[in-house]
Amino acid sequence: LTRRDLATPSQANADWAWWAWLEPVQLAWNGSIDQLHTPNVQADRVAFTGQWNAPELKLENLHVDLYERALDASARVEVATRQAEADCRFDFDVYRVAGLLTPKARTWLSQYTWQQPPEVNGQIRVTLPAWTNAHPDWRGEVQPTLRLDGFFRGRDAFYRGVPISTAQSHFTFSNQVWHLPDFVATRPEGRLEFAHWADSKTRDYWFDLRGQIDPQVIRPLVPAPQQKAFELFQFTE
């Protein structure tokens, strides 16, 4: 902990709210925790470093060993602009931390199961609400500014009970629109490639796909009354 040169002009203004109290000092820290146990997470070890040098707060070199896997991340907040960004990569089983997720997120996750968890890496950027706003509208004010970019890769998984040998894709979320530009899934008889776009506001969606997989494998995904259509044809290849 050090004090900044008093001759340095102040950058803080009323919009900084309580952050202005920290502007005169500079902080640098590192720490570690062994055997961290909470109701929703159990980690063997957590290690991290960080620093505060107004107007920027950084969390660096965050490494977490949990459930025989790992998470690595870093984050940064620019106080003056309220811009926040983070990078992370992990390969632990997210079902083990499902208690941290919202009910809607848990419902979405329940569509997927796996024998070993997928590898995920990504970046997130968002504009945080005004520091002076004690009751922000997270859905209306913050969510429209959220952007995600990343990539996932997995194997030996199931989507609503349909087995998949491997699957991978880049993904983005921007302006409340999801985009998977290069999804590839493989099964013993072939592979499926598609691009996907979905607007979370209007619920419009679009697929562009091609592949060589047995149509019968997607029968469980179709409502029961329409499954009779799969009895009309068979393919030997």
Secondary structure, DSSP 8 states (H G I E B T S, - for coil): -EE--TTS-----GGGGGGGGGTTEEEEEEEEEEEEE-SS-EEEEEEEEEEEETTEEEEEEEEEEETTEEEEEEEEEETTTTEEEEEEEE-S-GGGGGGGS-HHHHHHHTTEEESS--EEEEEEEEE---TT-SS--IIIIIGGG-EEEEEEEEEEEEETTEEEEEEEEEEEEETTEEEEEEEEEEETTEEEEEEEEEETTT--EEEEEEE---GGGGGGGS-GGGGGGGGG-----
